């Protein structure tokens, strides 16, 4: 849903960053697709490699811990919004 991007832009400061950590492959792909298909025209750029997780998400949730125990990988993504 490309309508997600304006919602993010409304709450981010200029040059703001969106970090994503998920073990859900379908959700990861959905997010990447939205940013790939609609993000660049709105000023979004993926940061690769993603900044070190300890700088932005030092905690591990119960859900993440469960996913790791069940053998799922945690996908980390980061996008910066520079404006349109």
TORNU-719492 format. One line per field, with one value per residue: z negated, x, y negated of N, C-alpha, C in turn. Coordinates in steps of 0.001 Angstrom, whole numbers, plus 500000, padded with zeros to 6 digits. Layout:
n.up c(Z, ...)
n.east c(X, ...)
n.north c(Y, ...)
ca.up c(Z, ...)
ca.east c(X, ...)
ca.north c(Y, ...)
c.up c(Z, ...)
c.east c(X, ...)
c.north c(Y, ...)
***
This chain:
n.up c(500000, 501141, 499881, 497371, 497273, 497309, 494740, 493093, 493783, 492745, 490013, 489721, 489295, 491437, 493425, 491989, 490723, 491393, 489746, 490032, 488665, 489096, 489011, 490769, 493903, 496050, 495254, 495182, 497926, 498966, 497862, 499018, 501720, 501809, 501207, 503299, 505585, 505210, 503543, 504309, 505991, 504115, 502542, 500935, 499864, 499770, 497199, 497379, 496254, 493736, 490849, 487861, 485748, 482935, 482501, 482984, 482241, 479647, 478077, 477844, 478847, 477404, 479421, 481535, 480454, 480250, 482988, 483897, 482409, 483671, 486035, 487921, 489871, 489053, 490777, 491599, 492352, 493693, 494421, 495695, 495630, 497815, 498875, 501467)
n.east c(500831, 501024, 500111, 501071, 503533, 503220, 502138, 504250, 506078, 504867, 505356, 508086, 511166, 512947, 515287, 514932, 514919, 513775, 513614, 513596, 512922, 512347, 511060, 509399, 509121, 507401, 506328, 508661, 509358, 507088, 507378, 509849, 509083, 507174, 508797, 510664, 509038, 507606, 508956, 511376, 510556, 509423, 511451, 512757, 515394, 517152, 519310, 522296, 524958, 522518, 522467, 524286, 522593, 522631, 522763, 520225, 518230, 518579, 517344, 515774, 512797, 510177, 508783, 510597, 512680, 511380, 510953, 513606, 514410, 512817, 514078, 513953, 515244, 516275, 515407, 516903, 516352, 516768, 515680, 516114, 514559, 514643, 513032, 510746)
n.north c(501174, 498128, 495854, 495845, 494575, 491631, 491366, 492138, 490149, 487912, 488048, 488227, 486455, 484169, 485834, 488100, 491499, 494801, 497783, 501297, 504416, 507724, 511075, 512105, 513154, 512554, 510060, 508533, 508588, 507289, 504713, 503948, 503986, 501888, 499640, 499869, 499594, 497200, 495481, 494052, 491949, 490359, 489585, 491498, 493601, 496613, 497631, 499202, 501138, 501957, 499866, 500736, 502854, 502636, 499949, 498926, 500712, 502211, 504120, 507367, 508687, 510724, 512015, 511958, 513465, 515926, 516475, 516747, 518982, 520812, 521047, 518993, 516280, 512961, 510177, 507177, 503816, 500514, 497281, 493995, 490823, 488238, 486369, 485231)
ca.up c(500000, 501211, 498988, 496134, 497328, 496791, 493283, 492497, 494041, 491874, 488647, 489730, 489556, 492660, 493364, 491029, 491137, 490990, 489528, 490022, 488280, 489150, 489403, 491706, 495248, 496881, 494845, 495644, 499368, 499175, 497563, 500068, 502955, 501705, 501333, 504639, 506613, 504970, 502622, 504906, 506488, 502945, 501815, 500026, 500342, 498842, 496688, 497387, 495358, 492663, 489680, 486827, 484973, 481543, 482458, 483102, 481633, 478834, 477389, 478635, 478338, 477200, 480734, 482294, 479822, 480658, 484398, 484011, 481894, 484675, 487217, 488887, 489890, 488868, 491884, 491163, 493458, 493288, 495486, 495317, 496419, 498093, 499415, 502910)
ca.east c(500000, 501855, 499600, 501852, 504667, 502887, 501937, 505591, 506674, 504209, 505886, 509546, 511838, 513730, 516432, 514589, 515176, 512862, 514300, 512687, 513465, 511239, 511371, 508337, 509659, 506389, 506262, 509912, 509230, 506054, 507991, 510834, 508353, 506595, 509864, 511247, 508093, 507040, 509764, 512370, 509883, 509041, 512666, 513207, 516557, 517558, 520676, 522915, 524257, 521711, 523291, 524388, 521358, 522804, 522586, 518836, 517305, 519419, 516538, 515194, 511450, 509771, 508400, 511827, 513354, 510642, 511247, 514983, 514407, 512146, 514933, 513751, 516250, 515775, 515782, 517061, 516300, 516771, 515463, 516205, 513681, 515255, 512000, 510507)
ca.north c(500000, 496940, 494811, 495919, 493657, 490296, 491449, 492131, 488843, 486934, 488104, 488197, 485192, 484154, 486737, 489150, 492872, 495861, 499056, 502436, 505724, 508681, 512446, 512472, 512967, 511894, 508661, 507932, 508393, 506280, 503416, 503656, 503681, 500543, 498646, 499973, 499144, 495879, 494681, 493148, 490743, 489573, 489216, 492562, 494347, 497665, 497551, 500535, 502052, 501377, 499537, 501761, 502963, 502204, 498499, 498508, 501665, 503086, 505142, 508457, 508928, 512114, 512553, 512179, 514600, 517129, 516711, 517242, 520353, 521651, 521120, 517917, 515215, 511603, 509299, 505796, 502853, 499115, 496311, 492576, 489974, 486936, 485500, 485421)
c.up c(500000, 500326, 497647, 496117, 496847, 495277, 492560, 492624, 493114, 490478, 488579, 489944, 490888, 492464, 492364, 491609, 490575, 490895, 489456, 489621, 488265, 489520, 490396, 493125, 496134, 496539, 495309, 497144, 499696, 498953, 498644, 501365, 502928, 501901, 502715, 505696, 506443, 504164, 503266, 505391, 505346, 502076, 500800, 500661, 499308, 498467, 496637, 497167, 494295, 491490, 488620, 485918, 483549, 481398, 482463, 482502, 480794, 478122, 478365, 478025, 478147, 478529, 481579, 481752, 480233, 482118, 484611, 483534, 482880, 486002, 488256, 488749, 489659, 490010, 491375, 492381, 492878, 494527, 494903, 496231, 496568, 498637, 500921, 503773)
c.east c(500876, 501367, 500323, 502948, 504317, 502655, 503281, 506230, 506114, 504842, 507411, 510064, 512565, 514985, 516200, 514789, 514116, 513665, 513268, 513465, 512284, 511751, 510329, 508798, 508670, 506285, 507509, 509833, 508203, 506630, 508991, 510141, 507764, 507675, 510497, 510341, 507649, 507940, 510683, 511735, 509462, 510248, 513151, 514366, 516943, 519019, 521218, 524403, 523473, 522640, 523231, 523168, 521499, 522641, 521118, 517827, 518108, 518659, 516062, 513836, 511209, 509434, 509634, 512586, 512702, 510944, 512639, 515072, 513768, 512889, 514726, 514854, 515562, 516318, 515800, 517120, 516313, 516579, 515565, 515271, 514299, 514253, 511872, 511398)
c.north c(498762, 495805, 494797, 494861, 492248, 490285, 491420, 490753, 487772, 486904, 488089, 486778, 485299, 485000, 487879, 490540, 493815, 497140, 500162, 503682, 506686, 510061, 512965, 512138, 512216, 510409, 507914, 507627, 507313, 504887, 503029, 503271, 502271, 499484, 498684, 499363, 497692, 494948, 493669, 491856, 489826, 489226, 490232, 493325, 495394, 497476, 498969, 500394, 501278, 501038, 500636, 501722, 502450, 500692, 498080, 499474, 502663, 504205, 506206, 508778, 510425, 512770, 512855, 513386, 515922, 517478, 517280, 518681, 521324, 521672, 520030, 516865, 513874, 510749, 507869, 504889, 501443, 498251, 494912, 491781, 488593, 485937, 485694, 484540)
***
